[in-house]
């Protein structure tokens, strides 16, 4: 390829296995500092998993809403983290 140094960030190594984790950590941290009591988001899977995981880590309840018509595999990423969060609607 002609590159002497090539660096690759493997987002699959994030705690939730998705690049959505990086942005969600910042969002949860910011909202907590602003005094948010509960976090909420619609999702197709990965963002909901990241929100559930980081809201739980921050001690904040999260409401995550997912369409019933979404592809089934998308649900599996979010569910384990959602158990630590307060509300999971699928």
C-alpha positions in Angstrom: 0.0 0.0 0.0 3.0 2.3 0.2 2.3 3.2 3.9 5.1 2.9 6.4 2.8 3.5 9.4 -0.8 2.5 9.4 -2.8 2.5 12.6 -6.3 0.9 12.8 -8.6 1.3 15.8 -10.6 -1.9 16.3 -14.0 -0.6 17.6 -15.0 -4.2 18.2 -12.8 -4.1 21.3 -15.0 -1.5 22.9 -17.0 -2.9 25.9 -20.2 -3.1 23.9 -18.5 -4.3 20.7 -19.6 -1.3 18.7 -18.2 2.1 17.7 -21.4 3.6 19.2 -19.7 3.1 22.6 -17.3 6.0 22.1 -19.9 8.6 21.4 -22.3 7.3 24.0 -19.7 7.5 26.8 -19.4 11.3 26.1 -23.2 11.7 25.8 -23.9 10.0 29.1 -21.1 11.8 30.9 -22.3 15.2 29.6 -25.9 14.5 30.5 -25.0 13.3 34.0 -23.0 16.6 34.5 -26.0 18.6 33.4 -28.2 16.8 36.0 -30.2 14.4 33.9 -32.1 11.9 36.0 -33.0 9.5 33.2 -31.7 8.9 29.7 -33.8 7.8 26.7 -33.1 6.9 23.1 -34.6 5.1 20.2 -32.3 2.4 18.7 -31.9 -0.3 16.1 -29.5 -2.1 18.4 -26.0 -0.9 18.9 -26.7 2.6 20.2 -29.2 1.1 22.7 -26.7 -1.4 23.9 -24.2 1.4 24.4 -26.7 3.6 26.2 -27.8 0.8 28.5 -24.2 -0.1 29.4 -23.0 3.4 30.1 -26.1 4.6 31.8 -25.9 1.7 34.1 -22.2 2.4 34.8 -23.1 6.0 35.6 -26.0 4.9 37.9 -28.7 6.5 35.7 -31.8 4.7 34.5 -32.3 4.5 30.8 -35.3 4.0 28.6 -34.4 2.3 25.3 -37.1 1.9 22.6 -36.7 -0.5 19.7 -39.2 -1.1 16.9 -40.7 -4.6 16.9 -40.1 -4.7 13.2 -36.3 -4.5 13.5 -34.1 -7.4 12.4 -33.9 -9.8 15.4 -30.1 -10.0 15.7 -30.0 -6.3 16.5 -31.8 -6.9 19.8 -29.1 -9.2 21.2 -26.4 -6.5 21.6 -28.6 -4.3 23.8 -30.4 -6.7 26.0 -27.6 -7.8 28.4 -26.8 -4.2 29.3 -30.4 -3.3 29.5 -31.0 -5.7 32.3 -28.9 -3.4 34.4 -30.9 -0.4 33.2 -34.4 0.4 34.3 -36.6 0.0 31.2 -36.3 -2.1 28.1 -39.0 -1.9 25.5 -38.8 -4.1 22.4 
